[in-house]
Amino acid sequence: MDDAIFDEVKEDLKKDEAYLRNHEHRFRLSAEAVQSVGSEKPRLLDIGCWPGYLSLYFKRSGWDVSAIDLKPDRLPVISDAGIELLDHNLNDHPSLPFPENHFDTILFTEVFEHLNPASFEKLFKGIEHCLKPGGRVILTTPNRRALNKNFFIPNRWKEPEVDEEGHGHWKEYTLAEVLECFKDTSLSIIRSETASFYSHLGRSNETGYFPLGDWKAHPNKLRNLAKFAINPIRNLPIFRDSLFVVAQKAPIAG
């Protein structure tokens, strides 16, 4: 990631810096996996782009960027940057409204858990359809087995945690369950692992996210002390907070 460009993006999206403190590690890891398949001006799709850090970063890095969001009117900086920003609800319309072989990379980060599983078959077929041969999709989502995600409440996901409009987490998944979604596509898994995006952070309602090692200087000391104490266990592969998957469409032979 080009830090000079990303610093400019941070400045333009300063009002969302609390979100950035929580998610910057995910942004950086996802950006490192982005790949062009040889286009002069490569194309990227950011599915569920709010608050827009990666969309804006890749636009300023010379990519032709399209983005999808449920509420695009909350993203004026993105649309003003010349990014194609679509109002599109994947639960209602899981097919992606783009041509075949259109994108070099599709970012699909922290969206999977917000979708009705009934949409997955059409959605993954749509991702396959609009990726170029050799193109990648990068997916991140919470790990169902994460120690900090109520791992010890086995019935947590019997019912979706969504409001009347279907907003919220429908479910969280294991790595095996995510990989199963690719089985009826031609997309090959080139990377699949658990990741610790958030275990280095503490949190309080008063001060937001902060480095976990500073737990003594913030409210909610007992909760954050407990996080600090079990952090070595939280970073064991099975208990890490997130899943990170990169899949690739088969390149044209020859």
Secondary structure, 3 states (H helix, E strand, C coil): CCHHHHHHHHHHCHHHHHHHHHHHHHHHHHHHHCCCCCCCCCEEEEECCCCCHHHHHHHHCCCEEEEEECCHHHCHHHHHCCCEEEECCCCCCCCCCCCCCCEEEEEEECCHHHCCHHHHHHHHHHHHHHEEEEEEEEEEEEECCCCCCCCCCCCHHHCCEECCCCCEECCCECHHHHHHCCCCCCCEEEEEEEECCCCCEEEECCCEEEEHHHHHHCCCHHHHHHHHHCHHHHCCHHHCCEEEEEEECCCCCC
